Amino acid sequence: MNLAQMGLMEQLIFVFAALALFLSFLLLSQARLTAMVHVFAWQGFLLAALTAMVASVEQSHHLYLSALLTLTLKALLIPWMLHRLIRKLELERHQEQLQKQALVMVAGAALVIFSYWIVLPIARLELANTRNVVSLSLAIVQLGMLLMVVRRQVVAQVIGFMSMENGLFLAAVAATAGMPLVVELGIAFDVLVAAVLFGVFFFHIRDSIDSLDVDLLTRLSEEEQG
């Protein structure tokens, strides 16, 4: 079944998943941390809307609670916490221009193609919509990893980590129509706790070396070992 043969709701699910992938590319290209947080919040909003759509298609009522939980955590609470953290760390005007941006974007596009190639042989994914959404989810995970590799700022790397979790959540919703509610609540709690712990960790790093640059941390570690 191709995309043209899908129902309206299934097409909307695919479009929202594609928009979430587009926002992952925006995360890669943003220079300011505050702009990255805004993009991350919009990605969380798209995931919440997509989860509600899957709940409507699959008649899985517990997914409506998952959608509400995703909206509260990923689109509102965690972005608010990140904004507050950035203000306290006095990083509102911090900018980190992406080095070799064109090369990074080409690498991101290659990861999307690789994701489709990985998912294509999976015979069990007979529906084109499921196969496409899982491919996009895998691409979001890999773009989050790429973001963590190419950025030097620790806060940006945490946003990349959270974006990876968004991709995993999207794959779980698309492929299995949602995990058991207890599991989803546990994961949501873990993500919230991780965000709090990251904030505490950032303050300890800044108090120790007065910087959140990963390259500086690496150089300090090499000097201590030498």
C-alpha positions as CSV (number, residue, x, y, z in Angstrom):
1,M,0.0,0.0,0.0
2,N,1.4,3.4,-1.0
3,L,0.8,6.7,0.6
4,A,-2.0,7.7,-1.8
5,Q,-4.0,4.6,-0.7
6,M,-3.8,5.5,3.0
7,G,-6.7,7.1,4.9
8,L,-6.6,10.7,5.9
9,M,-5.6,10.1,9.5
10,E,-2.7,7.8,8.4
11,Q,-1.5,10.4,6.0
12,L,-1.5,13.0,8.8
13,I,0.5,10.7,11.0
14,F,3.1,10.3,8.3
15,V,3.2,14.1,7.7
16,F,3.6,14.8,11.4
17,A,6.4,12.3,11.7
18,A,8.1,13.9,8.7
19,L,7.7,17.3,10.3
20,A,9.3,15.9,13.5
21,L,12.3,14.8,11.3
22,F,12.5,18.3,9.8
23,L,12.7,19.8,13.3
24,S,15.6,17.4,14.0
25,F,17.4,19.1,11.0
26,L,16.5,22.5,12.5
27,L,18.0,21.4,15.8
28,L,21.3,20.7,13.9
29,S,21.3,24.1,12.3
30,Q,20.4,26.3,15.2
31,A,23.2,28.5,16.6
32,R,21.5,29.7,19.8
33,L,20.6,27.5,22.7
34,T,17.2,29.2,23.3
35,A,16.2,28.6,19.6
36,M,17.2,24.9,20.1
37,V,14.9,24.7,23.1
38,H,12.0,26.2,21.1
39,V,12.5,23.7,18.3
40,F,12.6,20.8,20.8
41,A,9.4,22.1,22.3
42,W,7.7,22.0,18.9
43,Q,9.0,18.5,18.3
44,G,7.4,17.5,21.6
45,F,4.1,19.1,20.5
46,L,4.2,17.2,17.2
47,L,4.8,13.9,19.1
48,A,1.8,14.6,21.4
49,A,-0.5,15.3,18.4
50,L,0.8,12.2,16.5
51,T,0.2,10.0,19.6
52,A,-3.4,11.3,19.8
53,M,-3.9,10.5,16.1
54,V,-2.5,6.9,16.6
55,A,-4.9,6.6,19.6
56,S,-7.8,7.6,17.4
57,V,-6.8,5.2,14.6
58,E,-6.0,2.2,16.8
59,Q,-8.8,2.9,19.4
60,S,-6.2,2.7,22.1
61,H,-7.6,4.9,24.8
62,H,-4.5,4.8,27.0
63,L,-2.6,6.6,24.3
64,Y,-4.6,9.7,24.9
65,L,-3.1,9.8,28.4
66,S,0.3,9.2,26.7
67,A,-0.4,12.2,24.4
68,L,-1.3,14.4,27.3
69,L,1.8,13.3,29.2
70,T,4.0,13.9,26.2
71,L,2.5,17.4,25.7
72,T,3.0,18.2,29.4
73,L,6.6,17.0,29.6
74,K,8.2,17.3,26.2
75,A,6.4,20.4,24.9
76,L,5.9,22.4,28.2
77,L,7.7,21.3,31.3
78,I,11.1,20.2,30.1
79,P,11.5,23.1,27.6
80,W,10.6,25.4,30.5
81,M,13.2,23.8,32.7
82,L,15.8,24.1,30.0
83,H,15.0,27.8,29.5
84,R,15.3,28.4,33.2
85,L,18.6,26.5,33.3
86,I,19.9,28.6,30.3
87,R,19.0,31.8,32.1
88,K,20.6,30.8,35.4
89,L,23.8,29.7,33.5
90,E,23.7,33.1,31.6
91,L,23.7,31.4,28.2
92,E,20.7,33.3,26.7
93,R,23.0,35.0,24.1
94,H,25.4,32.1,23.7
95,Q,25.9,31.1,20.0
96,E,27.8,28.2,18.6
97,Q,28.1,28.3,14.8
98,L,28.1,24.8,13.4
99,Q,31.4,24.0,11.8
100,K,31.2,22.6,8.2
101,Q,27.4,23.0,8.3
102,A,26.9,21.8,4.7
103,L,28.8,18.6,5.4
104,V,26.8,18.0,8.6
105,M,23.5,18.4,6.7
106,V,24.6,16.0,4.0
107,A,25.6,13.5,6.7
108,G,22.1,14.0,8.2
109,A,20.5,13.3,4.8
110,A,22.6,10.2,4.4
111,L,21.4,9.0,7.8
112,V,17.8,9.4,6.7
113,I,18.5,7.2,3.6
114,F,20.3,4.7,5.8
115,S,17.3,4.5,8.1
116,Y,15.0,3.7,5.2
117,W,17.5,1.1,4.0
118,I,17.6,-0.5,7.5
119,V,13.8,-0.7,7.8
120,L,13.1,-1.8,4.2
121,P,13.9,-5.5,4.7
122,I,11.6,-5.9,7.7
123,A,8.9,-8.1,6.3
124,R,6.6,-7.8,9.2
125,L,6.0,-4.1,8.6
126,E,3.6,-4.6,5.8
127,L,1.8,-1.2,6.0
128,A,3.6,1.5,4.2
129,N,2.6,4.0,6.9
130,T,4.2,2.0,9.7
131,R,7.3,1.3,7.7
132,N,7.8,5.0,6.8
133,V,7.1,6.3,10.4
134,V,9.6,3.7,11.8
135,S,12.2,4.8,9.3
136,L,11.6,8.5,10.2
137,S,11.8,7.6,13.9
138,L,15.2,5.8,13.4
139,A,16.4,8.9,11.4
140,I,15.4,11.2,14.3
141,V,17.4,9.0,16.7
142,Q,20.5,9.1,14.5
143,L,20.2,12.9,14.0
144,G,20.0,13.3,17.8
145,M,23.3,11.3,18.0
146,L,24.8,13.4,15.2
147,L,23.8,16.6,17.2
148,M,25.6,15.2,20.3
149,V,28.7,14.6,18.2
150,V,29.0,17.9,16.3
151,R,28.1,20.2,19.3
152,R,30.6,21.3,21.9
153,Q,28.1,22.9,24.3
154,V,26.9,20.4,27.0
155,V,23.3,21.8,27.0
156,A,23.1,21.3,23.3
157,Q,24.2,17.7,23.7
158,V,21.5,17.1,26.3
159,I,18.9,18.5,23.8
160,G,20.3,16.0,21.3
161,F,19.9,13.2,23.9
162,M,16.3,14.2,24.5
163,S,15.6,14.3,20.8
164,M,16.9,10.7,20.5
165,E,14.4,9.8,23.1
166,N,11.7,11.5,21.0
167,G,12.6,9.3,18.1
168,L,12.5,6.1,20.2
169,F,9.1,7.1,21.6
170,L,7.8,7.8,18.1
171,A,9.0,4.4,16.9
172,A,7.2,2.7,19.9
173,V,4.0,4.5,19.2
174,A,4.0,3.7,15.4
175,A,5.2,0.1,15.6
176,T,3.3,-1.2,18.6
177,A,0.4,1.3,19.0
178,G,1.9,2.3,22.3
179,M,3.7,0.5,25.1
180,P,1.8,-0.5,28.3
181,L,0.8,2.5,30.3
182,V,2.9,1.5,33.3
183,V,6.0,1.4,31.1
184,E,5.2,4.8,29.5
185,L,4.7,6.4,32.9
186,G,8.0,4.9,34.1
187,I,9.9,6.2,31.0
188,A,8.3,9.7,31.4
189,F,9.4,9.8,35.0
190,D,12.9,8.7,34.1
191,V,13.1,11.5,31.4
192,L,12.0,14.1,33.9
193,V,14.5,12.9,36.5
194,A,17.2,12.9,33.9
195,A,16.4,16.5,33.0
196,V,16.7,17.5,36.7
197,L,19.9,15.7,37.2
198,F,21.4,17.2,34.0
199,G,20.6,20.6,35.5
200,V,22.4,19.9,38.7
201,F,25.3,18.4,36.7
202,F,25.6,21.6,34.6
203,F,25.9,23.8,37.7
204,H,28.7,21.6,39.2
205,I,30.6,21.7,35.9
206,R,30.3,25.5,35.6
207,D,31.4,26.0,39.3
208,S,34.4,23.8,38.7
209,I,35.8,25.1,35.4
210,D,33.6,28.1,34.6
211,S,32.6,26.6,31.2
212,L,30.3,24.1,29.6
213,D,32.5,23.5,26.6
214,V,33.1,19.8,26.0
215,D,36.4,20.4,24.2
216,L,37.6,22.2,27.3
217,L,36.6,19.3,29.5
218,T,38.5,16.9,27.2
219,R,41.6,19.0,27.3
220,L,41.5,19.2,31.1
221,S,41.1,15.4,31.3
222,E,44.1,15.0,28.9
223,E,46.2,17.3,31.0
224,E,45.3,15.5,34.2
225,Q,46.3,12.1,32.6
226,G,49.5,13.6,31.3
